[in-house]
Amino acid sequence: MTIKVEVFSSPGCGKCGHAKEVLKKLAEELGNTINWREVNILEELDYAVELGVLSTPSIAINDELVFPNLPSSKKLRVELLSRLGKDRE
């Protein structure tokens, strides 16, 4: 099973870089189960608004806004594992 993860960011956002690094590390750890991309809200504003993104960084999983702000790496990991159907932490 593969899940789609999108990190909504904006230019100059300091926390956005951290969110991308955390997600990149988790994606590497979980192997080919995570298909992720960065979404620049200035370039894809309509899409961001459609999902309900109000601030950056925000994280959507499978086209659903799950984290409207930066979660801890543990919360993100638990959510991803849950969606992958895995119980490990």
PyMOL Python script that loads the backbone (N, CA, C, O; Angstrom):
from pymol import cmd

cmd.read_pdbstr("""\
ATOM      1  N   MET A   1       0.843  -1.182   0.000  1.00  0.00           N
ATOM      2  CA  MET A   1       0.000   0.000   0.000  1.00  0.00           C
ATOM      3  C   MET A   1       0.889   1.246   0.000  1.00  0.00           C
ATOM      4  O   MET A   1       1.901   1.303   0.699  1.00  0.00           O
ATOM      5  N   THR A   2       0.501   2.219  -0.778  1.00  0.00           N
ATOM      6  CA  THR A   2       1.225   3.486  -0.842  1.00  0.00           C
ATOM      7  C   THR A   2       0.279   4.615  -0.470  1.00  0.00           C
ATOM      8  O   THR A   2      -0.882   4.619  -0.877  1.00  0.00           O
ATOM      9  N   ILE A   3       0.772   5.567   0.301  1.00  0.00           N
ATOM     10  CA  ILE A   3      -0.046   6.723   0.639  1.00  0.00           C
ATOM     11  C   ILE A   3       0.581   7.988   0.067  1.00  0.00           C
ATOM     12  O   ILE A   3       1.798   8.086  -0.089  1.00  0.00           O
ATOM     13  N   LYS A   4      -0.271   8.941  -0.237  1.00  0.00           N
ATOM     14  CA  LYS A   4       0.148  10.221  -0.814  1.00  0.00           C
ATOM     15  C   LYS A   4       0.218  11.255   0.310  1.00  0.00           C
ATOM     16  O   LYS A   4      -0.758  11.463   1.032  1.00  0.00           O
ATOM     17  N   VAL A   5       1.368  11.894   0.453  1.00  0.00           N
ATOM     18  CA  VAL A   5       1.561  12.908   1.480  1.00  0.00           C
ATOM     19  C   VAL A   5       2.029  14.191   0.809  1.00  0.00           C
ATOM     20  O   VAL A   5       2.956  14.180  -0.001  1.00  0.00           O
ATOM     21  N   GLU A   6       1.380  15.294   1.156  1.00  0.00           N
ATOM     22  CA  GLU A   6       1.748  16.589   0.597  1.00  0.00           C
ATOM     23  C   GLU A   6       2.061  17.565   1.717  1.00  0.00           C
ATOM     24  O   GLU A   6       1.297  17.697   2.673  1.00  0.00           O
ATOM     25  N   VAL A   7       3.192  18.245   1.591  1.00  0.00           N
ATOM     26  CA  VAL A   7       3.594  19.275   2.549  1.00  0.00           C
ATOM     27  C   VAL A   7       3.334  20.624   1.893  1.00  0.00           C
ATOM     28  O   VAL A   7       3.959  20.965   0.888  1.00  0.00           O
ATOM     29  N   PHE A   8       2.421  21.382   2.459  1.00  0.00           N
ATOM     30  CA  PHE A   8       2.109  22.713   1.942  1.00  0.00           C
ATOM     31  C   PHE A   8       3.063  23.703   2.579  1.00  0.00           C
ATOM     32  O   PHE A   8       3.147  23.810   3.802  1.00  0.00           O
ATOM     33  N   SER A   9       3.782  24.427   1.733  1.00  0.00           N
ATOM     34  CA  SER A   9       4.782  25.370   2.234  1.00  0.00           C
ATOM     35  C   SER A   9       4.697  26.673   1.466  1.00  0.00           C
ATOM     36  O   SER A   9       4.025  26.774   0.439  1.00  0.00           O
ATOM     37  N   SER A  10       5.394  27.665   1.989  1.00  0.00           N
ATOM     38  CA  SER A  10       5.476  28.957   1.315  1.00  0.00           C
ATOM     39  C   SER A  10       6.925  29.436   1.365  1.00  0.00           C
ATOM     40  O   SER A  10       7.663  29.089   2.287  1.00  0.00           O
ATOM     41  N   PRO A  11       7.330  30.226   0.381  1.00  0.00           N
ATOM     42  CA  PRO A  11       8.701  30.736   0.379  1.00  0.00           C
ATOM     43  C   PRO A  11       8.993  31.544   1.655  1.00  0.00           C
ATOM     44  O   PRO A  11       8.171  32.346   2.097  1.00  0.00           O
ATOM     45  N   GLY A  12      10.147  31.319   2.218  1.00  0.00           N
ATOM     46  CA  GLY A  12      10.554  32.050   3.412  1.00  0.00           C
ATOM     47  C   GLY A  12      10.038  31.471   4.716  1.00  0.00           C
ATOM     48  O   GLY A  12      10.295  32.035   5.779  1.00  0.00           O
ATOM     49  N   CYS A  13       9.324  30.368   4.661  1.00  0.00           N
ATOM     50  CA  CYS A  13       8.777  29.732   5.862  1.00  0.00           C
ATOM     51  C   CYS A  13       9.866  28.886   6.516  1.00  0.00           C
ATOM     52  O   CYS A  13      10.317  27.894   5.943  1.00  0.00           O
ATOM     53  N   GLY A  14      10.284  29.279   7.708  1.00  0.00           N
ATOM     54  CA  GLY A  14      11.345  28.559   8.409  1.00  0.00           C
ATOM     55  C   GLY A  14      10.939  27.166   8.856  1.00  0.00           C
ATOM     56  O   GLY A  14      11.739  26.234   8.787  1.00  0.00           O
ATOM     57  N   LYS A  15       9.714  27.018   9.310  1.00  0.00           N
ATOM     58  CA  LYS A  15       9.245  25.715   9.781  1.00  0.00           C
ATOM     59  C   LYS A  15       9.002  24.740   8.630  1.00  0.00           C
ATOM     60  O   LYS A  15       9.028  23.526   8.829  1.00  0.00           O
ATOM     61  N   CYS A  16       8.768  25.263   7.437  1.00  0.00           N
ATOM     62  CA  CYS A  16       8.490  24.408   6.277  1.00  0.00           C
ATOM     63  C   CYS A  16       9.685  23.517   5.945  1.00  0.00           C
ATOM     64  O   CYS A  16       9.520  22.345   5.607  1.00  0.00           O
ATOM     65  N   GLY A  17      10.885  24.081   6.043  1.00  0.00           N
ATOM     66  CA  GLY A  17      12.089  23.294   5.780  1.00  0.00           C
ATOM     67  C   GLY A  17      12.209  22.141   6.756  1.00  0.00           C
ATOM     68  O   GLY A  17      12.582  21.032   6.376  1.00  0.00           O
ATOM     69  N   HIS A  18      11.894  22.400   8.005  1.00  0.00           N
ATOM     70  CA  HIS A  18      11.942  21.354   9.023  1.00  0.00           C
ATOM     71  C   HIS A  18      10.904  20.270   8.709  1.00  0.00           C
ATOM     72  O   HIS A  18      11.201  19.080   8.815  1.00  0.00           O
ATOM     73  N   ALA A  19       9.702  20.673   8.327  1.00  0.00           N
ATOM     74  CA  ALA A  19       8.641  19.709   7.999  1.00  0.00           C
ATOM     75  C   ALA A  19       9.077  18.811   6.848  1.00  0.00           C
ATOM     76  O   ALA A  19       8.847  17.602   6.883  1.00  0.00           O
ATOM     77  N   LYS A  20       9.701  19.388   5.838  1.00  0.00           N
ATOM     78  CA  LYS A  20      10.152  18.601   4.683  1.00  0.00           C
ATOM     79  C   LYS A  20      11.246  17.618   5.082  1.00  0.00           C
ATOM     80  O   LYS A  20      11.268  16.484   4.603  1.00  0.00           O
ATOM     81  N   GLU A  21      12.146  18.043   5.949  1.00  0.00           N
ATOM     82  CA  GLU A  21      13.221  17.149   6.396  1.00  0.00           C
ATOM     83  C   GLU A  21      12.662  15.979   7.206  1.00  0.00           C
ATOM     84  O   GLU A  21      13.081  14.836   7.023  1.00  0.00           O
ATOM     85  N   VAL A  22      11.722  16.265   8.096  1.00  0.00           N
ATOM     86  CA  VAL A  22      11.103  15.208   8.903  1.00  0.00           C
ATOM     87  C   VAL A  22      10.395  14.211   7.995  1.00  0.00           C
ATOM     88  O   VAL A  22      10.542  13.000   8.162  1.00  0.00           O
ATOM     89  N   LEU A  23       9.628  14.719   7.035  1.00  0.00           N
ATOM     90  CA  LEU A  23       8.896  13.849   6.128  1.00  0.00           C
ATOM     91  C   LEU A  23       9.848  13.037   5.252  1.00  0.00           C
ATOM     92  O   LEU A  23       9.615  11.854   5.008  1.00  0.00           O
ATOM     93  N   LYS A  24      10.907  13.665   4.786  1.00  0.00           N
ATOM     94  CA  LYS A  24      11.885  12.960   3.958  1.00  0.00           C
ATOM     95  C   LYS A  24      12.508  11.803   4.739  1.00  0.00           C
ATOM     96  O   LYS A  24      12.667  10.703   4.209  1.00  0.00           O
ATOM     97  N   LYS A  25      12.855  12.056   5.988  1.00  0.00           N
ATOM     98  CA  LYS A  25      13.449  11.018   6.836  1.00  0.00           C
ATOM     99  C   LYS A  25      12.465   9.867   7.060  1.00  0.00           C
ATOM    100  O   LYS A  25      12.844   8.699   6.976  1.00  0.00           O
ATOM    101  N   LEU A  26      11.204  10.198   7.344  1.00  0.00           N
ATOM    102  CA  LEU A  26      10.200   9.162   7.556  1.00  0.00           C
ATOM    103  C   LEU A  26       9.939   8.366   6.276  1.00  0.00           C
ATOM    104  O   LEU A  26       9.775   7.147   6.320  1.00  0.00           O
ATOM    105  N   ALA A  27       9.902   9.052   5.151  1.00  0.00           N
ATOM    106  CA  ALA A  27       9.672   8.376   3.873  1.00  0.00           C
ATOM    107  C   ALA A  27      10.808   7.392   3.582  1.00  0.00           C
ATOM    108  O   ALA A  27      10.559   6.281   3.113  1.00  0.00           O
ATOM    109  N   GLU A  28      12.037   7.789   3.854  1.00  0.00           N
ATOM    110  CA  GLU A  28      13.174   6.889   3.659  1.00  0.00           C
ATOM    111  C   GLU A  28      13.083   5.691   4.593  1.00  0.00           C
ATOM    112  O   GLU A  28      13.376   4.563   4.196  1.00  0.00           O
ATOM    113  N   GLU A  29      12.677   5.938   5.830  1.00  0.00           N
ATOM    114  CA  GLU A  29      12.563   4.879   6.830  1.00  0.00           C
ATOM    115  C   GLU A  29      11.471   3.873   6.464  1.00  0.00           C
ATOM    116  O   GLU A  29      11.636   2.670   6.668  1.00  0.00           O
ATOM    117  N   LEU A  30      10.365   4.366   5.926  1.00  0.00           N
ATOM    118  CA  LEU A  30       9.225   3.496   5.626  1.00  0.00           C
ATOM    119  C   LEU A  30       9.289   2.898   4.222  1.00  0.00           C
ATOM    120  O   LEU A  30       8.404   2.138   3.829  1.00  0.00           O
ATOM    121  N   GLY A  31      10.311   3.232   3.482  1.00  0.00           N
ATOM    122  CA  GLY A  31      10.497   2.638   2.162  1.00  0.00           C
ATOM    123  C   GLY A  31       9.583   3.242   1.110  1.00  0.00           C
ATOM    124  O   GLY A  31       9.278   4.434   1.140  1.00  0.00           O
ATOM    125  N   ASN A  32       9.158   2.414   0.195  1.00  0.00           N
ATOM    126  CA  ASN A  32       8.361   2.877  -0.939  1.00  0.00           C
ATOM    127  C   ASN A  32       6.873   3.009  -0.625  1.00  0.00           C
ATOM    128  O   ASN A  32       6.049   2.998  -1.540  1.00  0.00           O
ATOM    129  N   THR A  33       6.524   3.132   0.623  1.00  0.00           N
ATOM    130  CA  THR A  33       5.111   3.214   0.995  1.00  0.00           C
ATOM    131  C   THR A  33       4.590   4.647   1.006  1.00  0.00           C
ATOM    132  O   THR A  33       3.384   4.868   1.118  1.00  0.00           O
ATOM    133  N   ILE A  34       5.494   5.623   0.889  1.00  0.00           N
ATOM    134  CA  ILE A  34       5.100   7.031   0.957  1.00  0.00           C
ATOM    135  C   ILE A  34       5.487   7.735  -0.336  1.00  0.00           C
ATOM    136  O   ILE A  34       6.651   7.734  -0.738  1.00  0.00           O
ATOM    137  N   ASN A  35       4.504   8.326  -0.970  1.00  0.00           N
ATOM    138  CA  ASN A  35       4.730   9.135  -2.160  1.00  0.00           C
ATOM    139  C   ASN A  35       4.451  10.576  -1.729  1.00  0.00           C
ATOM    140  O   ASN A  35       3.295  10.955  -1.542  1.00  0.00           O
ATOM    141  N   TRP A  36       5.505  11.379  -1.570  1.00  0.00           N
ATOM    142  CA  TRP A  36       5.290  12.728  -1.041  1.00  0.00           C
ATOM    143  C   TRP A  36       5.814  13.789  -1.993  1.00  0.00           C
ATOM    144  O   TRP A  36       6.698  13.560  -2.819  1.00  0.00           O
ATOM    145  N   ARG A  37       5.219  14.962  -1.828  1.00  0.00           N
ATOM    146  CA  ARG A  37       5.662  16.106  -2.625  1.00  0.00           C
ATOM    147  C   ARG A  37       5.433  17.390  -1.837  1.00  0.00           C
ATOM    148  O   ARG A  37       4.605  17.460  -0.929  1.00  0.00           O
ATOM    149  N   GLU A  38       6.203  18.401  -2.226  1.00  0.00           N
ATOM    150  CA  GLU A  38       6.051  19.730  -1.638  1.00  0.00           C
ATOM    151  C   GLU A  38       5.084  20.518  -2.509  1.00  0.00           C
ATOM    152  O   GLU A  38       5.192  20.503  -3.735  1.00  0.00           O
ATOM    153  N   VAL A  39       4.145  21.202  -1.878  1.00  0.00           N
ATOM    154  CA  VAL A  39       3.182  22.038  -2.585  1.00  0.00           C
ATOM    155  C   VAL A  39       3.433  23.487  -2.171  1.00  0.00           C
ATOM    156  O   VAL A  39       3.230  23.850  -1.013  1.00  0.00           O
ATOM    157  N   ASN A  40       3.869  24.300  -3.108  1.00  0.00           N
ATOM    158  CA  ASN A  40       4.066  25.729  -2.857  1.00  0.00           C
ATOM    159  C   ASN A  40       2.689  26.383  -2.944  1.00  0.00           C
ATOM    160  O   ASN A  40       2.075  26.397  -4.011  1.00  0.00           O
ATOM    161  N   ILE A  41       2.204  26.923  -1.830  1.00  0.00           N
ATOM    162  CA  ILE A  41       0.838  27.459  -1.843  1.00  0.00           C
ATOM    163  C   ILE A  41       0.691  28.670  -2.749  1.00  0.00           C
ATOM    164  O   ILE A  41      -0.419  28.973  -3.186  1.00  0.00           O
ATOM    165  N   LEU A  42       1.773  29.366  -3.040  1.00  0.00           N
ATOM    166  CA  LEU A  42       1.683  30.499  -3.950  1.00  0.00           C
ATOM    167  C   LEU A  42       1.456  30.038  -5.389  1.00  0.00           C
ATOM    168  O   LEU A  42       0.830  30.742  -6.181  1.00  0.00           O
ATOM    169  N   GLU A  43       1.963  28.861  -5.719  1.00  0.00           N
ATOM    170  CA  GLU A  43       1.800  28.323  -7.063  1.00  0.00           C
ATOM    171  C   GLU A  43       0.526  27.496  -7.210  1.00  0.00           C
ATOM    172  O   GLU A  43      -0.017  27.379  -8.308  1.00  0.00           O
ATOM    173  N   GLU A  44       0.052  26.925  -6.109  1.00  0.00           N
ATOM    174  CA  GLU A  44      -1.130  26.070  -6.155  1.00  0.00           C
ATOM    175  C   GLU A  44      -2.150  26.525  -5.107  1.00  0.00           C
ATOM    176  O   GLU A  44      -2.661  25.722  -4.326  1.00  0.00           O
ATOM    177  N   LEU A  45      -2.430  27.821  -5.109  1.00  0.00           N
ATOM    178  CA  LEU A  45      -3.309  28.418  -4.110  1.00  0.00           C
ATOM    179  C   LEU A  45      -4.716  27.821  -4.132  1.00  0.00           C
ATOM    180  O   LEU A  45      -5.276  27.532  -3.075  1.00  0.00           O
ATOM    181  N   ASP A  46      -5.293  27.635  -5.313  1.00  0.00           N
ATOM    182  CA  ASP A  46      -6.643  27.081  -5.396  1.00  0.00           C
ATOM    183  C   ASP A  46      -6.723  25.689  -4.770  1.00  0.00           C
ATOM    184  O   ASP A  46      -7.679  25.372  -4.062  1.00  0.00           O
ATOM    185  N   TYR A  47      -5.720  24.868  -5.035  1.00  0.00           N
ATOM    186  CA  TYR A  47      -5.682  23.521  -4.467  1.00  0.00           C
ATOM    187  C   TYR A  47      -5.549  23.585  -2.941  1.00  0.00           C
ATOM    188  O   TYR A  47      -6.227  22.849  -2.222  1.00  0.00           O
ATOM    189  N   ALA A  48      -4.678  24.463  -2.457  1.00  0.00           N
ATOM    190  CA  ALA A  48      -4.492  24.606  -1.010  1.00  0.00           C
ATOM    191  C   ALA A  48      -5.786  25.050  -0.334  1.00  0.00           C
ATOM    192  O   ALA A  48      -6.155  24.520   0.714  1.00  0.00           O
ATOM    193  N   VAL A  49      -6.472  26.017  -0.931  1.00  0.00           N
ATOM    194  CA  VAL A  49      -7.733  26.505  -0.368  1.00  0.00           C
ATOM    195  C   VAL A  49      -8.788  25.402  -0.390  1.00  0.00           C
ATOM    196  O   VAL A  49      -9.558  25.252   0.558  1.00  0.00           O
ATOM    197  N   GLU A  50      -8.817  24.640  -1.467  1.00  0.00           N
ATOM    198  CA  GLU A  50      -9.775  23.535  -1.596  1.00  0.00           C
ATOM    199  C   GLU A  50      -9.638  22.532  -0.454  1.00  0.00           C
ATOM    200  O   GLU A  50     -10.634  21.993   0.030  1.00  0.00           O
ATOM    201  N   LEU A  51      -8.389  22.281  -0.021  1.00  0.00           N
ATOM    202  CA  LEU A  51      -8.163  21.343   1.085  1.00  0.00           C
ATOM    203  C   LEU A  51      -8.317  21.993   2.459  1.00  0.00           C
ATOM    204  O   LEU A  51      -8.364  21.292   3.470  1.00  0.00           O
ATOM    205  N   GLY A  52      -8.396  23.314   2.509  1.00  0.00           N
ATOM    206  CA  GLY A  52      -8.567  23.997   3.783  1.00  0.00           C
ATOM    207  C   GLY A  52      -7.288  24.457   4.435  1.00  0.00           C
ATOM    208  O   GLY A  52      -7.276  24.727   5.636  1.00  0.00           O
ATOM    209  N   VAL A  53      -6.212  24.553   3.685  1.00  0.00           N
ATOM    210  CA  VAL A  53      -4.927  25.005   4.227  1.00  0.00           C
ATOM    211  C   VAL A  53      -5.022  26.492   4.556  1.00  0.00           C
ATOM    212  O   VAL A  53      -5.330  27.310   3.689  1.00  0.00           O
ATOM    213  N   LEU A  54      -4.755  26.832   5.815  1.00  0.00           N
ATOM    214  CA  LEU A  54      -4.798  28.221   6.262  1.00  0.00           C
ATOM    215  C   LEU A  54      -3.423  28.757   6.644  1.00  0.00           C
ATOM    216  O   LEU A  54      -3.216  29.969   6.712  1.00  0.00           O
ATOM    217  N   SER A  55      -2.491  27.851   6.891  1.00  0.00           N
ATOM    218  CA  SER A  55      -1.144  28.277   7.271  1.00  0.00           C
ATOM    219  C   SER A  55      -0.143  27.221   6.822  1.00  0.00           C
ATOM    220  O   SER A  55      -0.507  26.097   6.475  1.00  0.00           O
ATOM    221  N   THR A  56       1.113  27.607   6.840  1.00  0.00           N
ATOM    222  CA  THR A  56       2.168  26.663   6.476  1.00  0.00           C
ATOM    223  C   THR A  56       3.111  26.472   7.647  1.00  0.00           C
ATOM    224  O   THR A  56       3.297  27.394   8.440  1.00  0.00           O
ATOM    225  N   PRO A  57       3.701  25.313   7.772  1.00  0.00           N
ATOM    226  CA  PRO A  57       3.466  24.134   6.967  1.00  0.00           C
ATOM    227  C   PRO A  57       2.210  23.391   7.400  1.00  0.00           C
ATOM    228  O   PRO A  57       1.872  23.348   8.583  1.00  0.00           O
ATOM    229  N   SER A  58       1.539  22.817   6.439  1.00  0.00           N
ATOM    230  CA  SER A  58       0.394  21.943   6.667  1.00  0.00           C
ATOM    231  C   SER A  58       0.668  20.646   5.928  1.00  0.00           C
ATOM    232  O   SER A  58       1.416  20.626   4.950  1.00  0.00           O
ATOM    233  N   ILE A  59       0.063  19.567   6.396  1.00  0.00           N
ATOM    234  CA  ILE A  59       0.299  18.267   5.777  1.00  0.00           C
ATOM    235  C   ILE A  59      -1.026  17.587   5.460  1.00  0.00           C
ATOM    236  O   ILE A  59      -1.892  17.431   6.321  1.00  0.00           O
ATOM    237  N   ALA A  60      -1.156  17.187   4.201  1.00  0.00           N
ATOM    238  CA  ALA A  60      -2.328  16.439   3.750  1.00  0.00           C
ATOM    239  C   ALA A  60      -1.902  15.011   3.446  1.00  0.00           C
ATOM    240  O   ALA A  60      -0.817  14.764   2.919  1.00  0.00           O
ATOM    241  N   ILE A  61      -2.780  14.082   3.788  1.00  0.00           N
ATOM    242  CA  ILE A  61      -2.533  12.673   3.492  1.00  0.00           C
ATOM    243  C   ILE A  61      -3.717  12.165   2.686  1.00  0.00           C
ATOM    244  O   ILE A  61      -4.870  12.286   3.101  1.00  0.00           O
ATOM    245  N   ASN A  62      -3.412  11.595   1.531  1.00  0.00           N
ATOM    246  CA  ASN A  62      -4.445  11.085   0.621  1.00  0.00           C
ATOM    247  C   ASN A  62      -5.539  12.116   0.372  1.00  0.00           C
ATOM    248  O   ASN A  62      -6.728  11.819   0.491  1.00  0.00           O
ATOM    249  N   ASP A  63      -5.121  13.334   0.026  1.00  0.00           N
ATOM    250  CA  ASP A  63      -6.026  14.437  -0.337  1.00  0.00           C
ATOM    251  C   ASP A  63      -6.924  14.912   0.804  1.00  0.00           C
ATOM    252  O   ASP A  63      -7.993  15.472   0.560  1.00  0.00           O
ATOM    253  N   GLU A  64      -6.498  14.692   2.039  1.00  0.00           N
ATOM    254  CA  GLU A  64      -7.239  15.158   3.216  1.00  0.00           C
ATOM    255  C   GLU A  64      -6.271  15.923   4.121  1.00  0.00           C
ATOM    256  O   GLU A  64      -5.206  15.411   4.466  1.00  0.00           O
ATOM    257  N   LEU A  65      -6.639  17.141   4.503  1.00  0.00           N
ATOM    258  CA  LEU A  65      -5.802  17.923   5.406  1.00  0.00           C
ATOM    259  C   LEU A  65      -5.848  17.278   6.781  1.00  0.00           C
ATOM    260  O   LEU A  65      -6.877  17.304   7.457  1.00  0.00           O
ATOM    261  N   VAL A  66      -4.731  16.703   7.188  1.00  0.00           N
ATOM    262  CA  VAL A  66      -4.664  15.978   8.468  1.00  0.00           C
ATOM    263  C   VAL A  66      -3.998  16.830   9.542  1.00  0.00           C
ATOM    264  O   VAL A  66      -4.424  16.825  10.697  1.00  0.00           O
ATOM    265  N   PHE A  67      -2.958  17.556   9.161  1.00  0.00           N
ATOM    266  CA  PHE A  67      -2.239  18.409  10.099  1.00  0.00           C
ATOM    267  C   PHE A  67      -2.259  19.841   9.570  1.00  0.00           C
ATOM    268  O   PHE A  67      -1.502  20.167   8.655  1.00  0.00           O
ATOM    269  N   PRO A  68      -3.118  20.708  10.133  1.00  0.00           N
ATOM    270  CA  PRO A  68      -3.182  22.097   9.677  1.00  0.00           C
ATOM    271  C   PRO A  68      -1.978  22.933  10.128  1.00  0.00           C
ATOM    272  O   PRO A  68      -1.820  24.082   9.715  1.00  0.00           O
ATOM    273  N   ASN A  69      -1.145  22.352  10.968  1.00  0.00           N
ATOM    274  CA  ASN A  69       0.106  22.985  11.357  1.00  0.00           C
ATOM    275  C   ASN A  69       1.135  21.887  11.585  1.00  0.00           C
ATOM    276  O   ASN A  69       0.805  20.704  11.504  1.00  0.00           O
ATOM    277  N   LEU A  70       2.352  22.257  11.863  1.00  0.00           N
ATOM    278  CA  LEU A  70       3.449  21.299  11.957  1.00  0.00           C
ATOM    279  C   LEU A  70       3.265  20.343  13.135  1.00  0.00           C
ATOM    280  O   LEU A  70       3.245  20.779  14.287  1.00  0.00           O
ATOM    281  N   PRO A  71       3.128  19.036  12.855  1.00  0.00           N
ATOM    282  CA  PRO A  71       3.032  18.064  13.947  1.00  0.00           C
ATOM    283  C   PRO A  71       4.433  17.675  14.415  1.00  0.00           C
ATOM    284  O   PRO A  71       5.425  17.942  13.738  1.00  0.00           O
ATOM    285  N   SER A  72       4.493  17.050  15.564  1.00  0.00           N
ATOM    286  CA  SER A  72       5.782  16.496  15.996  1.00  0.00           C
ATOM    287  C   SER A  72       6.104  15.330  15.073  1.00  0.00           C
ATOM    288  O   SER A  72       5.207  14.755  14.458  1.00  0.00           O
ATOM    289  N   SER A  73       7.373  14.982  14.978  1.00  0.00           N
ATOM    290  CA  SER A  73       7.743  13.873  14.106  1.00  0.00           C
ATOM    291  C   SER A  73       7.096  12.577  14.587  1.00  0.00           C
ATOM    292  O   SER A  73       6.764  11.710  13.778  1.00  0.00           O
ATOM    293  N   LYS A  74       6.914  12.441  15.906  1.00  0.00           N
ATOM    294  CA  LYS A  74       6.276  11.229  16.441  1.00  0.00           C
ATOM    295  C   LYS A  74       4.814  11.157  16.006  1.00  0.00           C
ATOM    296  O   LYS A  74       4.351  10.096  15.588  1.00  0.00           O
ATOM    297  N   LYS A  75       4.076  12.274  16.096  1.00  0.00           N
ATOM    298  CA  LYS A  75       2.670  12.273  15.675  1.00  0.00           C
ATOM    299  C   LYS A  75       2.544  11.956  14.195  1.00  0.00           C
ATOM    300  O   LYS A  75       1.657  11.206  13.788  1.00  0.00           O
ATOM    301  N   LEU A  76       3.431  12.529  13.391  1.00  0.00           N
ATOM    302  CA  LEU A  76       3.391  12.273  11.961  1.00  0.00           C
ATOM    303  C   LEU A  76       3.694  10.805  11.678  1.00  0.00           C
ATOM    304  O   LEU A  76       3.026  10.175  10.858  1.00  0.00           O
ATOM    305  N   ARG A  77       4.684  10.273  12.344  1.00  0.00           N
ATOM    306  CA  ARG A  77       5.060   8.860  12.165  1.00  0.00           C
ATOM    307  C   ARG A  77       3.913   7.937  12.546  1.00  0.00           C
ATOM    308  O   ARG A  77       3.600   7.000  11.810  1.00  0.00           O
ATOM    309  N   VAL A  78       3.282   8.193  13.693  1.00  0.00           N
ATOM    310  CA  VAL A  78       2.159   7.370  14.147  1.00  0.00           C
ATOM    311  C   VAL A  78       1.011   7.426  13.142  1.00  0.00           C
ATOM    312  O   VAL A  78       0.407   6.398  12.833  1.00  0.00           O
ATOM    313  N   GLU A  79       0.707   8.614  12.632  1.00  0.00           N
ATOM    314  CA  GLU A  79      -0.370   8.766  11.655  1.00  0.00           C
ATOM    315  C   GLU A  79      -0.056   8.008  10.368  1.00  0.00           C
ATOM    316  O   GLU A  79      -0.924   7.325   9.824  1.00  0.00           O
ATOM    317  N   LEU A  80       1.164   8.123   9.885  1.00  0.00           N
ATOM    318  CA  LEU A  80       1.539   7.423   8.657  1.00  0.00           C
ATOM    319  C   LEU A  80       1.482   5.910   8.842  1.00  0.00           C
ATOM    320  O   LEU A  80       0.975   5.195   7.978  1.00  0.00           O
ATOM    321  N   LEU A  81       1.994   5.428   9.955  1.00  0.00           N
ATOM    322  CA  LEU A  81       1.955   3.993  10.220  1.00  0.00           C
ATOM    323  C   LEU A  81       0.517   3.499  10.356  1.00  0.00           C
ATOM    324  O   LEU A  81       0.182   2.412   9.887  1.00  0.00           O
ATOM    325  N   SER A  82      -0.316   4.288  10.989  1.00  0.00           N
ATOM    326  CA  SER A  82      -1.726   3.931  11.143  1.00  0.00           C
ATOM    327  C   SER A  82      -2.394   3.792   9.781  1.00  0.00           C
ATOM    328  O   SER A  82      -3.140   2.844   9.537  1.00  0.00           O
ATOM    329  N   ARG A  83      -2.122   4.734   8.908  1.00  0.00           N
ATOM    330  CA  ARG A  83      -2.727   4.696   7.569  1.00  0.00           C
ATOM    331  C   ARG A  83      -2.158   3.569   6.714  1.00  0.00           C
ATOM    332  O   ARG A  83      -2.806   3.102   5.778  1.00  0.00           O
ATOM    333  N   LEU A  84      -0.967   3.146   7.035  1.00  0.00           N
ATOM    334  CA  LEU A  84      -0.369   2.023   6.321  1.00  0.00           C
ATOM    335  C   LEU A  84      -0.802   0.685   6.916  1.00  0.00           C
ATOM    336  O   LEU A  84      -0.479  -0.378   6.386  1.00  0.00           O
ATOM    337  N   GLY A  85      -1.545   0.755   8.037  1.00  0.00           N
ATOM    338  CA  GLY A  85      -2.021  -0.464   8.672  1.00  0.00           C
ATOM    339  C   GLY A  85      -0.968  -1.172   9.489  1.00  0.00           C
ATOM    340  O   GLY A  85      -1.014  -2.389   9.664  1.00  0.00           O
ATOM    341  N   LYS A  86      -0.019  -0.406   9.989  1.00  0.00           N
ATOM    342  CA  LYS A  86       1.058  -0.997  10.793  1.00  0.00           C
ATOM    343  C   LYS A  86       0.915  -0.512  12.228  1.00  0.00           C
ATOM    344  O   LYS A  86       0.538   0.634  12.472  1.00  0.00           O
ATOM    345  N   ASP A  87       1.218  -1.386  13.164  1.00  0.00           N
ATOM    346  CA  ASP A  87       1.058  -1.045  14.585  1.00  0.00           C
ATOM    347  C   ASP A  87       2.341  -0.614  15.262  1.00  0.00           C
ATOM    348  O   ASP A  87       2.314  -0.192  16.418  1.00  0.00           O
ATOM    349  N   ARG A  88       3.453  -0.708  14.577  1.00  0.00           N
ATOM    350  CA  ARG A  88       4.707  -0.341  15.250  1.00  0.00           C
ATOM    351  C   ARG A  88       4.806   1.162  15.425  1.00  0.00           C
ATOM    352  O   ARG A  88       4.161   1.917  14.698  1.00  0.00           O
ATOM    353  N   GLU A  89       5.591   1.595  16.363  1.00  0.00           N
ATOM    354  CA  GLU A  89       5.724   3.024  16.661  1.00  0.00           C
ATOM    355  C   GLU A  89       7.101   3.514  16.435  1.00  0.00           C
ATOM    356  O   GLU A  89       7.377   4.696  16.640  1.00  0.00           O
TER     357      GLU A  89
END
""", "prot")
cmd.dss("prot")
cmd.show_as("cartoon", "prot")
cmd.util.cbc("prot")
cmd.orient("prot")
